[in-house]
Amino acid sequence: MSKLKSIVISGLAAAGTLVASTAFAAHYTVGGNTNGTTNFTGPTNATVLGNSLPCDQANFTMQVTNGVARVTAATFGPTSACQAITANNLPWSVAAPTSSAGPNNVTINGISVTIPALGVTCTGNVTGTLNNSGVFSFSGNLGACTVQSRSPHLSSSPTADAVFP
């Protein structure tokens, strides 16, 4: 009888671990909540064939619903060349961090921006770092474009965080 109890308890413990792992899956928060909206603001830069367009005021709106994030709006400024940039195919999905990439590696998928001043539409995915203070920094290629945040990078308000169990 005691052996049977041990087997049953071991089975329940294993099942509980599986349930707990899905309950504590990687997700995003805004102000500590799994639902909310935040704005990431800061300077960015795009370069195409050696031509650079720095924008001192980029603003990305991220909506988090049940821990799942997506970028719902993107605007740029203050110059007319930056203001003319258009964000296409919104919303852009934000992949949850994985154990292999670490909790701070964030990938934004399906990005598409048209930059008239550089005569190009940039498309693709960008991976960056989101620290626990809500600061996002990124650098990568979107097709023919190289894009990056510039110091002091993009800050979220309210604070966004990537949570990995």
N, C-alpha and C positions, 0 to 999 in steps of 0.2 A: 504494500500500500504506500509506503514511504517513497519507493522508487517512482510510482505513478504520480505522486504529488510533485516530485522533483521534475519529472518530464513535463507535466502540465504547467508548472510555474516557469520553467525555462522557455516553453513555447509562448506563454503569455508575455514574458519579458522580451522575447525576440519580436513578437508582433507589435508590442508597445514601442519599441525602437523604430520600427518601420513607420508607424503612424506619426511618431514625434518628428521624424526626419522630414516628412512632408509638411507638417504643421509649422516647422521652423525653417522653411525654405528661404532662400535669398530673396530680398525684396527692398523696396525703397520706402523712405518715410519723409514727411515734411513736418518739421516742428515736432518730431517724435511720433506722429500719427501716420497710419497707413493710407490715409485719404487726405488730399489737400492739393493746393497749387502753390508753386513757387516761381520766382523769376531769377534767372541767372543773368547778371549784368557784368560787363567789363569789356576790355579792348580785345579785338581779334585782328587777324591779318590773312589775306588771301594772295597767293602768288601764282601767276600763269606765265610761262615762258620768260621768266625773269622780270616781269612787270608785277609790281606789288600794289595792293590796295589795303592800307591800314584803316580800320574803323575803330574809333575810340569809344563808341557806345553801341555795343551789341546787347540785345536783350532776347533771351530765350525763355519762353513760358513752358514749364513742365507741370503736367497734371499727373497726380498719383491716385490711382483708384485700387483699393484693396492691395496695396503694395506694388502694383504694376505701374510703371512710368511710361510716359510718352511726351514728346515735345509737340505742343499744340500751336505755337506761334514763334516767329523769329523776325526781329527787325534790327536795322542797323542805322548808324548815324555818326556824327552830326552833319557830315558833308553831304552834298547832293549826290555825289557818286555812291556813297554808302547807303543813303536813303533809297536809291533806285534798286538796290538788291532786293530780289523777291525770293521768298521761301516757297517751294513747290511741294506738292504731294504730302502735305501735312495731314495727320500727325505722323511724326517719325517715332518709331518704337525705340525704347531704351531697354536693352537686354539686361536681365538680372546678372549680378556678378556670379562667377562660378568658382569653385574651390581651386581649380587649376590656375585661374587668372588672379585670384585674390579678391578680397571684398572691395578694394578701391578701384579696380579696373572696370570702367563703364564703357559700353559700346552703344553708340547711337546709330541705328540702322535706317536705311532708306532716305538719307539726306539728299536733297536736291535744292540748289540755290542758283539763280540766274544773276550774273554779275555783268550788267551792261557795260560798265567802264572797262572791263577786261575782255568783253565780247565772248563770254563763255557761260555755259551752264555746268556746274560742278555737281557730280552725283557719286554716291557711295556711302560707306560707313566709316565712322571715326571712333577710335578708342582713346579714352583719356583717364585721368585720375580724379576721383571725387574723395576728398579727405573728410574727416569727421567734423570739420568746421563748415562744411558746405561750400568749399572752394573747388571748382572744377578747372582742370587744365588739360589741354589736348593739343595734339599735333599729328597730322596725317595727310594722306592724299585722298582727294575726291576726284577720281578720274585724272584730268590734266591739271587739276588745281592742287596746290599745297595750302592747307589751312592750319591755323594755330591760334591758340589764345596767347595773349601777351601779358606780361607782368602788369598788374598784380593778379592776373587771371580772372576768371568769372566767379563771382560770389553770389550765393543764393540767399534770398530773403522771402519768406522765412527759410531757415536752414534745412537743406535737404541732406539725406544720408543714405548710403547703400549699406544694407544690413545683411550680413552673412552669418549663419548660425555657428 
